[in-house]
């Protein structure tokens, strides 16, 4: 089922490169004078706490004045 959902999301949204429907988490977008950085994190859903452990799933960066998106 997870693969079907991920395939469907990617088929309907060809611009989506990263999609994870089975982990809990959040994403952060940071804008600086040099670049825009997108970071996606998975969160330990067994811990009901603001201090639950997290793990970086992916990070993308795009320099200012550019469309050069790179995974870091």
C-alpha positions in Angstrom: 0.0 0.0 0.0 2.8 2.4 0.9 4.4 2.0 -2.6 1.0 2.5 -4.3 0.5 5.8 -2.4 4.0 7.0 -3.1 3.7 6.1 -6.8 0.3 7.8 -7.0 1.6 11.1 -5.5 4.6 11.1 -7.8 2.5 10.3 -10.9 0.1 13.1 -10.1 2.8 15.6 -9.0 5.8 15.1 -11.4 7.7 17.9 -9.6 7.8 15.9 -6.4 11.1 14.1 -6.0 10.9 13.1 -2.4 7.8 11.7 -0.7 7.6 9.5 2.3 4.1 8.5 3.5 5.0 6.0 6.2 7.1 8.2 8.6 6.1 11.0 10.9 8.0 14.1 10.5 8.3 17.6 9.3 10.2 19.9 6.9 12.0 23.1 7.4 12.7 25.7 4.7 15.5 28.2 5.5 16.1 31.3 3.4 19.4 33.1 3.7 21.1 35.7 1.5 23.1 32.9 -0.1 20.6 30.1 -0.7 17.3 28.4 0.1 17.6 25.1 2.0 14.9 22.4 2.4 15.4 19.8 5.1 13.0 16.9 5.8 13.1 15.0 9.1 11.6 11.8 10.4 10.5 11.9 14.1 10.3 8.9 16.5 6.5 8.5 16.7 6.8 6.2 19.7 7.9 9.2 21.9 5.1 11.6 22.8 7.4 14.5 23.6 8.8 17.7 22.1 12.2 16.1 22.7 11.5 13.0 20.5 14.5 12.0 18.5 14.7 13.0 14.8 16.6 11.9 11.8 17.4 13.9 8.7 15.8 12.2 5.6 16.9 14.5 2.9 18.2 18.0 2.3 18.1 20.1 -0.8 19.8 23.5 -1.5 19.3 26.1 -4.2 21.8 29.0 -4.4 20.4 32.5 -4.7 19.8 33.7 -8.4 20.0 30.1 -9.6 17.8 27.1 -10.4 20.6 24.7 -9.6 18.9 22.4 -7.0 21.3 20.0 -5.3 20.8 17.3 -2.7 23.2 17.8 0.1 
